Structures are given as structure tokens and as C-alpha cells.
Amino acid sequence: MQWTAEAEAAIKKVPFFVRKRVRARVEDEAKQAGKTKVSLADVRLTQERYLAKMSDEVRGYQLETCFGPGGCPNRAIDSDRLVERLEQILKRSDLRKFLEAHVKGGLKHHHEFRVTVADCPNACSQPQIKDMGIVGAAEPVMTEEPCTLCQLCVEVCAEDAVSLKDPDETPVIDYDRCVRCGKCMEVCPAGTLATGNRGYRVLLAGKLGRHPRLAEELPEIYQEDEVVSILESCLDYYNRSSKRGERFAEIYQDAESLGLPITHTSHEKKRAN
């Protein structure tokens, strides 16, 4: 459906975390009214109705991905199955009922527990500001295959994390700069660089608002079952610790408070050795 310039400008002012819902609602209501083009008046009318019934829209949680079921074109891992499992856990948790019992006044979308999945480090779904952010990761390792010194890995790395300082050397990976995007392994023609660990980075307790906070990254690359277990631990902690419907970031202390086993990342182990 077409939108007027004024309508497009208005919808961009809607908070990003409900913008998709509001946009879809605007188009649905415009279609029901027999319209083929969305105007500024349509946007304002839908906003008024939406805000008046916001409490009815609150599910208790939000689960977002960058590109939906189609996945990320830069994905380091296929997260479709993980997203389905996370959705099942969030539905079973009945967070709306929990919020109704703990929040005074009407429920709003900022009360919801927010989980987001990004298949690559571009992190379009903004995992750094969600209660739980999950980012696809593919960690490079060196194999015994001889390097052809083509330097494709150096050229493709946007983080300057791969170097060939000496023409006779094999690639050197700076794991402090590496974001585990997997690009260097994809372009290596000789197999000198390969995937050592493919999974997910997990970030916890981010939020926006008056007192914003960037999420804390846990020090591992986790497999699907482990990510599911972390979400279950977070929800259990949230249910036990949130007395008035406080955001997860407001009550979160550290990973150990969730009962999560924290060790060293694989690249930290490599440096230690």
C-alpha cells in the first residue's frame, strides 16, 4: 500500500520497538476503510486507538530478529530453529500474567521482557539494548593447510583483525578485534582458516530509557541448547527478583547471580597457552 510523504514522516516518529506493529495496524485499518493510500489522518487515527488499547496489546515479551524467517544475508549461523525454541519458552512463561500481578497501572510495551536474535555481528536487531541479545558467531582458527598468501582474508576483514605482516608468514588473528563474523573463513581458498567454534554470543541486561544501559556480554560462544538454558535461567531470575515489574536490567547483578557457569572464552585460552 502506498503512503503519503506526511504519513511516512509521522510513522518514523513512532518508537522503533512498536513501529512495525503500528505500521501494520495503520495499513489494515486503511484497507478496511476501502483506502488504497495511507494519509497522515490515517496514521493519527490508528495511533489514538493503539495508545488507548495499549494494555491489550502487551504480550509480556517481545522476540525480534533482524530479517525474520528469511534470515540475515550476512549470517554467521542459521538461527531459525533457535528462534522457534525461544518463542516456545517465552509463551510458556506467561509473562503477561506475571506483569499484571506486579505492575501498578496499565501495562505498556516497555514492561515486556525483550529478546532479540541477530544472525551476524552487524546486530541490526540491537541486541546491546535488550534484556537478552543473541548474536551469531563463527570463530576462525588456523589449520595445518599451507597458506597461499593471497591476502583475501586480510582484505575482507572489516575489523583489521587478520594480518600478514611477513610475506612468508601465515595469517595472524587478533581475537580482541575479531567479531566472529566468519567472512575470513569463507574467502580462504586454501583452507588455512577454518571455523573453530560456531554458535552464539549472548548479551544480557541492556535497556533504553532515562537510565540506559548497554548489555553485558557473557564470555563464551554458546551452542543452541546453552542459549535456551540461559534464557530459562534469566526468566527464572526475573520472576524471583522483579517485585514491581522492574526491567531485567534494573535487577540484574551479574552472570553468577543467574547460576550460569562462567569460564574463559576459547581465544582467551589460546592466549593463556
C-alpha positions in Angstrom: 0.0 0.0 0.0 1.2 3.5 -0.8 1.9 6.1 1.9 1.9 9.9 1.6 5.1 11.7 2.5 3.4 13.1 5.6 2.3 9.7 6.7 5.8 8.2 6.2 7.3 11.1 8.3 4.8 10.5 11.1 5.3 6.8 11.3 9.1 7.3 11.7 8.4 9.2 14.9 6.7 6.2 16.5 9.1 4.4 18.9 11.1 1.8 17.0 10.1 -1.1 19.2 6.4 -0.8 18.3 6.8 0.9 14.9 6.2 -2.4 12.9 3.1 -3.2 14.8 1.7 0.3 14.4 2.5 0.4 10.7 0.8 -2.9 10.1 -2.2 -1.7 12.0 -2.4 1.5 10.0 -2.4 -0.4 6.8 -5.0 -2.9 8.0 -7.4 -0.2 9.2 -6.9 1.8 6.0 -7.7 -1.3 3.9 -10.8 -2.0 5.9 -11.9 1.6 5.2 -11.5 0.9 1.5 -8.5 3.1 1.0 -5.6 2.5 -1.3 -3.2 5.1 0.1 -2.3 5.9 3.8 -2.6 9.5 4.8 -1.4 11.4 7.8 -5.0 11.4 9.2 -5.0 7.5 9.0 -1.8 7.4 11.0 -3.1 9.7 13.7 -6.4 7.8 14.0 -4.7 4.5 14.4 -2.2 5.9 16.9 -5.0 7.2 19.0 -6.7 3.8 19.0 -3.5 2.0 19.6 -2.5 4.1 22.6 -5.9 3.8 24.1 -5.8 0.0 24.0 -2.0 -0.5 24.5 -2.5 -2.7 27.6 -4.5 -5.2 25.4 -1.5 -5.4 23.0 1.1 -6.3 25.6 2.0 -10.0 25.4 4.6 -9.8 28.2 7.5 -10.4 25.9 9.0 -9.4 22.6 11.1 -11.6 20.4 12.7 -10.0 17.4 15.0 -10.9 14.6 16.8 -8.8 12.1 15.2 -10.2 9.0 12.5 -12.6 10.2 12.2 -16.2 8.9 14.3 -15.4 5.8 17.3 -14.9 7.9 20.3 -12.5 7.6 22.2 -12.3 4.3 25.4 -12.0 6.3 24.5 -14.7 8.8 27.3 -16.4 10.7 24.8 -19.1 11.7 21.3 -20.2 10.9 19.2 -19.3 14.0 15.7 -20.2 12.7 15.3 -23.3 14.9 16.7 -21.4 17.9 14.1 -18.6 17.4 11.3 -21.2 17.4 12.6 -22.7 20.7 12.9 -19.3 22.3 9.3 -18.4 21.3 8.0 -21.6 22.9 9.8 -20.8 26.1 8.6 -17.2 26.2 5.0 -18.3 25.5 5.1 -20.9 28.3 6.4 -18.4 30.8 3.1 -16.4 30.8 4.9 -13.1 31.4 1.8 -11.1 30.8 0.1 -12.8 33.8 3.3 -12.0 35.8 3.2 -8.4 34.8 -0.5 -8.0 35.6 0.2 -9.2 39.1 3.2 -6.9 39.7 2.8 -3.7 37.7 0.6 -1.0 39.1 -1.5 0.8 36.5 -1.9 -0.2 32.9 0.7 -2.4 31.1 2.8 -0.8 28.5 5.2 -2.2 25.9 8.3 -1.1 27.8 7.3 -3.5 30.6 7.8 -6.6 28.3 10.8 -8.9 28.5 12.7 -8.4 25.3 14.8 -10.9 23.5 16.4 -10.3 20.1 18.4 -12.5 17.7 21.0 -11.3 15.2 22.5 -13.8 12.9 25.6 -11.7 12.3 27.7 -9.1 14.2 26.0 -6.2 12.3 23.4 -6.7 15.0 20.6 -4.8 13.2 18.1 -6.0 15.9 20.0 -4.0 18.5 21.0 -6.8 21.0 23.0 -4.3 23.0 19.9 -2.7 24.4 17.6 -5.7 25.0 17.1 -7.8 28.1 18.7 -10.7 26.2 20.6 -10.2 23.0 21.8 -13.2 20.9 24.4 -12.7 18.1 25.5 -15.4 15.6 29.2 -16.1 15.8 31.8 -18.1 13.8 35.3 -18.1 15.3 38.3 -18.6 12.9 41.2 -20.9 13.7 44.3 -21.9 11.9 44.7 -25.3 10.3 47.8 -27.1 9.1 46.9 -26.4 5.4 49.7 -24.1 3.9 48.7 -20.5 3.2 48.8 -19.3 -0.4 49.5 -15.7 0.9 46.6 -14.4 -1.3 45.6 -11.9 1.5 41.9 -12.3 0.8 41.3 -12.8 4.5 43.1 -9.5 5.2 41.1 -7.6 2.6 37.7 -9.0 3.7 38.1 -8.3 7.4 36.4 -5.0 8.3 37.9 -5.1 11.8 41.6 -5.3 10.7 41.8 -8.5 12.9 43.7 -10.5 10.3 47.2 -9.6 9.2 50.1 -11.0 7.2 53.0 -8.9 8.4 55.6 -11.0 6.7 55.1 -12.4 3.2 56.4 -15.8 4.4 54.1 -16.0 7.4 50.6 -17.5 7.8 47.7 -15.2 8.8 47.7 -13.8 12.4 44.3 -13.3 14.0 43.8 -10.6 16.7 41.0 -12.2 18.7 40.5 -9.0 20.7 39.4 -7.2 17.4 37.7 -10.2 15.8 33.9 -10.1 15.9 33.4 -13.7 14.8 31.6 -12.8 11.5 33.1 -15.8 9.6 34.0 -13.8 6.5 37.7 -14.7 6.5 37.0 -18.4 6.5 34.6 -18.0 3.6 37.1 -16.4 1.3 40.2 -18.6 2.2 40.9 -20.7 -0.9 43.4 -23.0 0.8 41.5 -23.9 4.0 44.2 -22.3 6.1 41.5 -20.6 8.0 38.6 -22.7 9.2 35.7 -22.4 11.6 36.7 -23.4 15.1 33.6 -22.7 17.1 30.2 -21.7 15.6 27.4 -20.6 17.9 26.1 -17.5 19.6 27.4 -14.6 21.7 25.0 -13.7 24.5 24.4 -10.2 25.9 22.3 -9.6 29.0 20.5 -6.7 30.7 20.6 -3.8 28.2 17.9 -1.1 28.0 17.0 2.3 26.9 15.1 5.0 28.8 16.1 7.6 31.4 18.9 5.4 32.6 20.1 3.5 29.6 22.5 0.6 29.9 24.4 -1.4 27.3 24.0 -5.2 27.7 26.8 -7.2 29.3 28.4 -9.8 27.0 29.0 -13.3 28.5 32.5 -14.6 27.9 31.7 -17.6 25.7 30.4 -18.7 22.3 27.3 -20.8 23.2 25.5 -23.6 21.4 21.8 -23.6 20.9 20.9 -25.7 23.9 23.1 -23.5 26.1 21.3 -20.3 24.8 18.0 -21.9 25.6 19.2 -22.7 29.1 20.4 -19.1 29.6 17.0 -17.7 28.7 15.3 -20.1 31.1 17.8 -19.0 33.9 17.1 -15.3 33.1 13.3 -15.8 33.2 13.5 -17.7 36.5 15.7 -15.0 38.0 13.3 -12.3 36.7 10.3 -14.0 38.2 12.0 -14.3 41.6 13.6 -10.9 41.7 11.3 -8.4 40.0 8.8 -7.3 42.7 7.1 -4.4 40.9 7.6 -5.4 37.3 11.1 -3.8 37.1 13.0 -4.2 33.9 15.5 -7.1 33.9 18.4 -4.6 33.6 17.3 -2.9 36.9 17.5 -6.1 38.9 20.4 -7.9 37.1 23.6 -8.2 39.1 25.9 -10.5 37.1 26.0 -13.8 35.3 26.8 -15.7 38.5 23.6 -14.4 40.2 21.8 -16.3 37.5 23.6 -19.5 38.3 25.5 -19.6 35.0 28.9 -21.3 34.8 31.4 -18.7 33.6 34.7 -19.8 32.2 37.2 -18.3 29.7 36.5 -17.8 26.1 38.3 -20.0 23.6 40.6 -17.2 22.4 41.5 -16.3 26.0 42.5 -19.9 26.5 44.7 -19.7 23.4 46.5 -16.6 24.7 47.0 -18.3 28.1 48.6 -21.2 26.3 
